């Protein structure tokens, strides 16, 4: 809440009112839109049940972008 006599926060041309998705439903909607509009699939490695497919995706991601830094190791 802003008091009436206080100055406005600084404005920036970079602030366009865009916000990040805040919950799983919004994230899934963004993933679906990326798939339908651009053919880009955003999958969580944890959601892949088939071990062979999971490892194939990990291998391809590692080949393209390098190994992940920190976090959980999904190489099973």
TIRO-555554 format. One line per field, with one value per residue (C-alpha): residue in three letters; x, y, z; residue number from 0. Coordinates in steps of 0.001 Angstrom, whole numbers. Each point is the difference from the previous one (the first is absolute). Layout:
type (ALA,...)
c1 (X,...)
c2 (Y,...)
c3 (Z,...)
seq (NUM,...)
END
This chain:
type (UNK,UNK,UNK,UNK,UNK,UNK,UNK,UNK,UNK,UNK,UNK,UNK,UNK,UNK,UNK,UNK,UNK,UNK,UNK,UNK,UNK,UNK,UNK,UNK,UNK,UNK,UNK,UNK,UNK,UNK,UNK,UNK,UNK,UNK,UNK,UNK,UNK,UNK,UNK,UNK,UNK,UNK,UNK,UNK,UNK,UNK,UNK,UNK,UNK,UNK,UNK,UNK,UNK,UNK,UNK,UNK,UNK,UNK,UNK,UNK,UNK,UNK,UNK,UNK,UNK,UNK,UNK,UNK,UNK,UNK,UNK,UNK,UNK,UNK,UNK,UNK)
c1 (0,1284,-681,-1354,2994,2712,1745,-805,2461,2415,-1319,1903,-561,812,-2991,-2889,-2191,1010,138,1157,-2452,-764,-1460,123,-3171,1403,3335,-1755,-2058,3208,1572,-3078,42,3703,-714,-2989,1410,3707,430,2081,-525,934,102,1111,2416,-1693,-3288,1463,-830,1802,3696,1221,-1902,1047,3666,-340,-1402,2751,2646,-1384,-260,3575,1203,-1705,446,2498,-510,-2153,1758,-972,-3484,-1114,1813,-2545,2547,-1410)
c2 (0,3437,3101,2975,2277,-2525,40,-2496,-2880,462,-1032,-1999,-806,-3601,-266,-960,-1499,-3535,-2444,-3574,-2855,-472,-3487,-3399,591,3186,-1691,-2909,2441,1745,-3356,-962,3343,-416,-3455,1071,3278,-742,-3771,323,-2656,937,-3176,-600,-2913,-1038,-493,-2542,-3482,-2071,-239,-465,3046,2077,-778,701,3478,658,-1067,2271,2982,-609,-198,3248,2163,-1767,-1631,1655,1840,-1035,-1183,-3589,-2336,-1779,-2338,-3277)
c3 (0,-921,2048,-1979,687,-883,-3372,-2725,-442,-2916,-3428,-2536,-3652,924,2351,-2217,2684,-942,2852,355,349,3652,157,-1709,-2010,-1526,-738,-1712,-2066,-1096,-916,-2021,-1827,-823,-1398,-2094,-1296,-391,200,3170,2688,3572,2080,3556,208,3243,-1874,-2464,1358,-2644,1019,-3579,-1281,3024,-609,-3723,781,2551,-2500,-2729,2369,1195,-3599,-977,3077,2298,3352,2640,2830,3506,912,-91,-2303,-2197,-1565,1180)
seq (0,1,2,3,4,5,6,7,8,9,10,11,12,13,14,15,16,17,18,19,20,21,22,23,24,25,26,27,28,29,30,31,32,33,34,35,36,37,38,39,40,41,42,43,44,45,46,47,48,49,50,51,52,53,54,55,56,57,58,59,60,61,62,63,64,65,66,67,68,69,70,71,72,73,74,75)
END
